[in-house]
Amino acid sequence: MGYTIEQYLLDKSNIQDTVTQLMHAFDSRSVSDLVDKVYTPEIFLDYDPLMGGRPRTTTSNEWAEKVKDIHSPYEFTQHIVL
């Protein structure tokens, strides 16, 4: 059985929902939403091309707190998904 159009559309919708939830959680600085609704319990990060460093694995809670800290200098943020 191949990849059906129904499965493709369902996957696409789920991905769009997840990305929207991610951006909303960033902008509302909601660590609990990132941990409970977006991230898996364990996250593999590889930001080497952008920020240098080595790929690593971390917990969703640790990374959500880090993202919150990254956004803390800004009074407001607005991520837009097109």
Phi, psi and omega in degrees: 000130181273186178280114185277159177297324179297315180294320177302312181294322177295314178300315180300315179296317179296321178295315179299317179298317181295316179296320178297316177298321179299309182295320178296318179295320175302309186290331177268359180055042183264096177299319182296322177294319178300314183289315187274331188247341189242303188278154168280163182303325179239136185236133173262123182246135174220088179260017183309313181297333183265316189235002184075185182092186182248150173301147180207165176248139181217174176273158179297322181294317179298315181291321179298320177295320179296316178298319177300317178297321180299323182274351187298331179293345185259135178294319179222152170226155177217107176266132181244132178250124180256000000 
